[in-house]
Amino acid sequence: MKPLPLKELIGVMNGELVYGDENFIVKDAMVSHLHRIKEKHTLIFLKKKKAFQIDKVKRYSPYIIVTDKSDEEMKNIEAAGMIRVQNADDAFWDFTRYYRHLFELPIVAVTGTCGKTTTKEMLSHLLSSTHSIQSTIRSRNATRKSFQYLMGIDENTDAAVFETGLNGPGNLHYHCKVFQPTIGIITTIGVDHLDKCKTLDGYIKAKSEIVSGVREGGTLILNSEDENTQKISLTGFSGDIIYCGTSESADYRASDIVYKKNGMSFTLHHKERTYKTYLPGFGEHQIYNALFALAAAHKIGLNLSKAVIRMRAFKNLERHLQVEEGINASMIIDDTWSSNPTSVAAAIQVLETLGNNKTNALLLGDIAYLGSHVRKVYHDLGKLIASTKIDIFIAVGKNTKYIANHAKKYGFKGEVYTTASAALVKGYVESLLDEKTVLLVKGSMMDTELIGLARSFKMKE
């Protein structure tokens, strides 16, 4: 955070200094029930109905409390100062808006069912050679994290790239209210978080919150081929809209995609120019992620030719379709970072390409956040698997047997193995692995058992 004198903030929050030094320098800010205090000289927002855990903050004294609690409620709470406000929530948002407006810099918000983390990391990689960057840590993209990331911006920051997660309606509205992004990216919209969004239409509507969340005069970067993205209304959006994809209408277009040893080559088309591009990692979805990152970097001011060259040095993310040598000279594709129907389809496409003329095996774990739609989604996944070149399907989890049953119903001719526990399948999978086998392990970061299983199949360094 950029250090600010307390007297500059009192009026911003429509507050009254009850006690303390108005020349106190604020070096960080937090909401008491949402965030952990990290340093001294912190501004703490304490809401009326929330308890204050003095034991967790007292070693970071001095700090200032902003609160709407009564004198009686505050009499036993020690602080270097206290600001009384009518409403602590309003004061928080007044402070947030004020702090964001201190900086005229590009802030990119990335959302989508798949590709958020990779696109964010790619863009951060492209910008980092010329810009001081503030960005989301790994995939820690919950709404409560947004304010902390904003506080990470200071007078030395040149640009920010934030991954905006969605658990339910209102989440993107919150992220955008904090970040006020100048650029918004929607990578793709598939099926996810139906437990909170209830329906696919509800999920699409929740994703569309980013449209109104981008600052006036800002830029939206969209997938030119994604059907669900096309359902989002852009009425009222007055900024620039950039499309990325493989269709002729795309502003940043990829063609001539060829798999190489450790990545893919493709031709990037923008306006009247073409750029020969190499990208570490595999999958057509990875090409889209690169297009989003290149388009955003170019919009921010990077020379496109230089950005294309820098993309070659991007390091593919851990457990994002990570290809490694497995035991008995097999090939292991570890895609255990996150899982939803869209990413399953993308991963299978990579399996089929890398496993051409080999035995293709898929080990698939359960998918979370589907709510009452789990049977319908698993039906569709079974139908998808039946249409592929997969030779062996191993379904691991409480409900994955439904995927296996529907795969067989739709004519899957390969071998099928179902089990509720990953531990029970280890020996069977190991017996399959040889130089002619490619195994895709697909799951999410929450399935630690499956992550460990994938690790056990890899050659030890």
N, C-alpha and C positions, 0 to 999 in steps of 0.2 A: 504494500500500500504506500502511496505517496503520503508522507507525514503532513498532517494538517493541524493548525492550532484550534483548540476547542472553541474559542470565541467565534471562529468562522462557521462552526457547525450548529451552534445553539439556535441561531435565527433560521437556518435551513430547516431544522426540525420543529420549528415553532415551539421551542422549549424554554424553560426557565431554569437558570443555574441556581439550585438550592444551596449547594456549598461546593467548594473546590476552586481551583485556580483556572481562570479563563485562558491563561497562556499555556496550559497543559498541552503537550504535543501528542496527538493521537497517531499511533503507528499501525494500528490494525483495528478491525471491527468484527463483531460476531453477534449471533442471536443465541441467547443463553441455553435454550433447550434444543438447539439444532447443531451447534458447532462446538468444537473443542478450542479452548483458548491456547494460543501458541506462543505469545510473547507479552512482555510488559507493555504498558501504555496502550491497552486495548479499550475500545468503546464497546460496551456490552449492552445490547438491547434486551431488557427484561420485561416480559409481558405480564399483565395483571394476573392471569390465572395460572401462571407457570411458577414452579418452585425454583429457588436459586440455590445451587449447590456450591456453597462457599468453599468447601474443602478442595474442590477441583480447580479453583481459580486463585486462591489466596497467595500461592507461591509466585503468581505472576503480577502481584501488586507492584506498582500502582496501576489502577484501572478506573475508568469512569462508567457509571451505570446510567442508562437512559431508560426511564420507566414510567408507567402510568399507575403503579401501585401507590397506596396511601402511605402517609407518614407512619402510621401504626404498623403496617406490613413491612416497612423498610427500617424500623428502629434498631434492629439487631444485625443489619447487614452493613458491613464495613466497606468503604471504597474511598478513593482519593477525591471523588466528586460525584455529584448526582445531578442529572437533568430531569426535571419533571415535565412530562408531556401529556396532552389530553388522551392520546392513543398511541401506544408503543408501536403498533403495526404501521400506522400512518407515518410515524417518525422514521421507521426503518425504510419505507419506500421513498420518503423525501430525501433521506440521506443517500440511498442507492442511486436515485436519479441524478442527484447533485454530483456524486462521485463519478458516475459514468460520463457526465457532460464535461468533466474536467479534461477529457482526452478526445482529441480528434484523430482517430486511428481506425483502420479497418478491423472490424470484428466479424468473424465468420462463424455462423451456427450451422452445424451439420446434423441432419436427422435422416431417418430411413430405417426400414426393416433390417437391411443388411448393408454393410459397407461403411457404417459411420466411423468406426475406429480406424479402419484402413485409410479412408479418405482424409480424415483428420491428421493422421500420421504422415501421409504423403504430402499434404499441403504444408504441414509444419516443416517437413524435411526440405521442401522446395524453398520455403521462405527463410529458413534458418541461416543460409549463407549470407544473406543481406539484411536480415531483420532480427531484432530481439523479440522473441516470441513468448507469449503466455498461452498455454493450452491445457486441455483436459489431461489428467493423468490416466494412462491406460484407458479403461472403459468406465471409469468412475464418473458417471454422467447423471446421477440422481439430482432432482431439483434442489435439495438442500446443499449440494456442492456448488451450485452456480454462484452464489454470493461470495464464497471463499475464492473462487477462481477470479471473479471481478476484482476482489481485493488484491489479487496477485499482480494486477496491472499498476504500473507506476510511471514516473516521468521518463524512464528508460525503455519502456515498451513501445515497439514499433507496430505490432500487429498481434491479434489474438485469434486462435482457432479453437472453438469449443464444440464438443460433442453433446448434443442435447437429447437425453434419453426420454422415453415415453413409457410410463406405466399405466396411464389412463388419461381421460379427458382433462384438460386444463394444464397439463405438465409443460407443454411447449409454450403456452401463453406465459407461464411463470418464468421459464428460462429466458424468453425474449424480453420480458419486462425487466429482468435483471441486466441482460447483456446488451439490449437494444442493437442487434446485429446490423451491420451494413450490407452483409451478404448472407443469404440463406440457401442452403443446399438440401434438396431432398433426393437421396440416392435411389431409392426404390420403395415401393409400398407393397408388401405381401400380406401374409396372415400372421398376426402376432397379438399378444395382449388382449385376447378376446375375453379374458376373465373380467377385465375392468371396462373395456370398450363395448362389450356385449355382442356386437356384430362387426362384419367387415366394413360396412358403411360408417359405423361409429368410429372404427379405427382410422379410416381415411379422413373423417372429419377432424379427429384429434390431431392427425399429422398436418392437416391444412392450417392449423393455428399459426404455423410459422409464416404463412403468407402475410397476415396482418401484423406479425411480430417484427418483420424487417423494417428498419427505419425508412421514413419517407425519402424517396429518391434512391433507395438501395437497389440491390440486385438479387434476383432469384436464379439459381442454377438447377435445372430440372433434367430428368431422364426423358429423352425424346421418344423412347419406345415403351415405357412402362404404362400399362393400361390403367392402373389404379391412380397413378399420378395425374393422368389426363382427366380424371373425374373431379379433381380439385378445381373449385371456382377461382379464377384469377381476376374476377370483376372487382374493380376498385383498386387493384394494384397498379401504381403509377410509375414504378421503377423499371429497370431493364430486366428482361427475361432471356436467359441463355439456355439453350438446349444442348445436351451432350448425348451421343449415342453412335449408332452405326447406320442410321437412315440418312438419305440424301439431305433431308431438311435440317439436320443437326448443325449447330454453329461450330461445335468442335466434334469432328467425326473421325471414327477409327475404321480402317479397312485393312485388308491383307494381313489378317491375324495369323501368325505362325508360331507353333510351339517350338521352343529351343530347349537346350539342356536344362537350364535353371530358370527359365522364364519364357517370355513371349516377345516377338517383334510385331510391330504394326505400323501402319502409316497414319499419321495424324493430319487431318485436313482442317484448315481454318482460313476462311475467306478464300483467297486465290493461291494460298501457299500450302505446301505439303512438308511434313517433317518425318524422317525415319526415326522410329522410336523403339527403345528396348525397355521392357518392364520385368523386373524380378517377380517371380510368383506365377501362378497358373489360374486359368479360368476367365471366361468372357466377362464375368462380373468384375474381375480385377482391372480389366481394360476400362470399364465404366468408372471405377473409382479413380483411376489415373486421369481420365478425361475431366472429371469434376475438379480434381486438385489442380490440374493444369489450367483449366478455365478460370478458377478462382485466383490462382497465382498471377495469371496474365492480367486479370481485372485489377488486381492490387498494384500491378506495375512491373512485374518481372518480364524480362525479355523471353518470349516463348521458345526461341531456339536454345537459350541457356537453360531454361526450365526442363526442356526435353532431355538435354544432356545430363542434368543433375538427377533426373528421375532414374537413370541407370544405376545410381548408387543407393537407391532406396533398399532398405533391409526389410524383407518380408517379416510379418509379425509372428510371434510365437503362437502355435496351435491355430493358425489361420491357414488351412490347407498347406501345412508344413510337410514337405516331402523329405523323407529320411530313409537311409538304408535300414532294413529290418533284419531280424534274425534269419539265418539260413539264406542270406542274399536276397531276401524279399524286399519289396518297396512298401513303406508305410506312409499313408497320407493322414496326418493328424489334424483333424478339424474339430477340436473339442473346446473351442472358445465360446461359441454360442450356437443355438440351434432353433430353427423355425423352418416351415415348409419351403420357403424361398431359398434359404441357404442349403437345405438338403438337396434340392434340385440342382443348384449350382455346383455343389460338391460332387454329385453323381456325374455331372458332365465332365468334370476334371478326371474322375476315376476312369471313365470310359475312354477318354483321350489318352491318358498316360498308360492305361492298361490294355491298349490295343494289341491283340494277338497274345494276350496273357490271361490268366485266370483272375477275374475281377471279384473281389469279396467286399461286401458292405457290412460293417458292424454299426448298428444304429441304436441309440438310446432314446428314452422318452423325451418328448418335447413339452416344456412347461408353458404356462400362461394361456392355455387354450380354453379353459373353463368348460362350459357345457358343449363346446364345439369339438371336443377331442375325437369323438367317434367319426364325425364327418371329415375332419382333417386327416385322420388316419386311413379312412376309406380312400381318399384321394391320393394319399402317399402310396398306398398299396397298389392302386391303379398305375401310378407313375412308375413304380419299381418293376411292375410286370411288363412295361414297355421298354425297359432298358436291356443292356447287354450284360447285366450282372449275373455271375455264375453262382455265387453263394451269398445268401442273405441271412445275417445273424441279428435277430431282434432281441435287444436286452432291455428289460424294464417291466414295470407293472402292467402297462397297457399296450406295449409294442406288438403283442401277439395279434392284435386287431389289424395292424399293418400287414403282418405276415399272412393272415387269413385272407385278406382282400387281395394281396398280391397273387396268391394261389387261385383265388376266384377268377381273377382276370387273366389267368393263363401263364403265370410265372413258371418257367420250366427248370429253374435252377434249384439248388439245394437250399433248404430252409432249416434254421435252428432257432428256437425260441427259449428264452430263460428269463426269470425275474431278476437274477443277480449276475453282475459282470464277473464276479469271482468264479462262478460255475462254468464259465465258457472259456477260461484261459487256456486250459490244456487242449481243448478242441481246436481253438484258433491256432495255437502254436503248431499243431500237427498239419495245418494247411499251408504254412508259410514255407516257401522255397523260392528259388530264383525266377520261377514262372508266375508268381503270385503278386498282385497288387492289392493291399488291404486299405480301405478307407474306414477310419474310426470317426464317427460323427456323433457329437454330443455337445453339452454345454459346460460352462465353467462351474455350474452348481453340482454336476455329477462327478464328484472327486474320484469315485470308484472307477468310472470309465476313463478318466484322465490318467489314472495310475495304470490301468490296463494298457492303454495306448503306449505309455512310456515303457512298459515291460516288453513290448514287441520290438523295440528299437535296439539296434546294435549299441552296446555300451562303448563310450569313448575311452 
